[in-house]
Amino acid sequence: MQRRVFLMAAPLALAGCGDGEAVWAPDAMVERARYRHDGPTALTLYTVNNLGTGNGAHSALLINASERVLFDPAGSYAHPSIPERNDVLFGMTPQVVESYVSYHSRESYVTVEQELEVAPQIAERAYRLALVAGPVPQAYCTRAIAKLLGELPGFEGLGTTWFPDKLMKRFGALPGVVTTEHNENDSDSLRDARRAVARALEG
């Protein structure tokens, strides 16, 4: 089953990693969706944590460079209007980013956002690396992001890890990181989460 072709094709795990299948959106769809954010060049690490166990469930990296994209390795967030090329989601407008965060922030999960402004050349390097990093196998989301970050100047000390909460702590210790937690009390129902994404992006 392909991911991110139709919203209902999202995998079973609400906050975990998806199937890691190859997806390649058409050129025309990607071109229509491209979004350049006027904020500072930055890397934003998203970590989805299980409130019951305290363990991390998923990692993703928002990259604001020459365009703003989301590297969501083996992720489960999906909508037909958001083109993907092997784990890179295009068209990351404020509305789409908000929808992504809300999708993962559930009754049992908190989404931790850690933003770090970086030099334009570092953001662009991250962007280029993300474009060729996928598709990422299931459960490799954090490892893929840690590998990407480790190839950037100033991030070599983060090391590699399989665990989202460990990468979150290491990233959060970098100078200048601004951390925000997103908590929502809506149900853990996949159907409800998908409907919320549809309402946000189609309403």
Buried (B, 14 or more C-beta within 10 A) or exposed (E): EEBBEEBEBBBEBBBBBBBBBEBEBEEEBBEEBBBEBEEEBBBBBBBBBBEEEEEBBBBBBBBBBBBBBBBBBBBBBBBBEBBBBBBBBBBBBEEBBEBBBBBBBBEBBBBBBBBBBBEEEBBBBBBEBBBEBBBBBBBBBBBBBBBBBEEBEEBEEBEBBEBBBBBBBBBBEBEEBEBEEBEBEEEEEBEEBBEBBBEBBEE
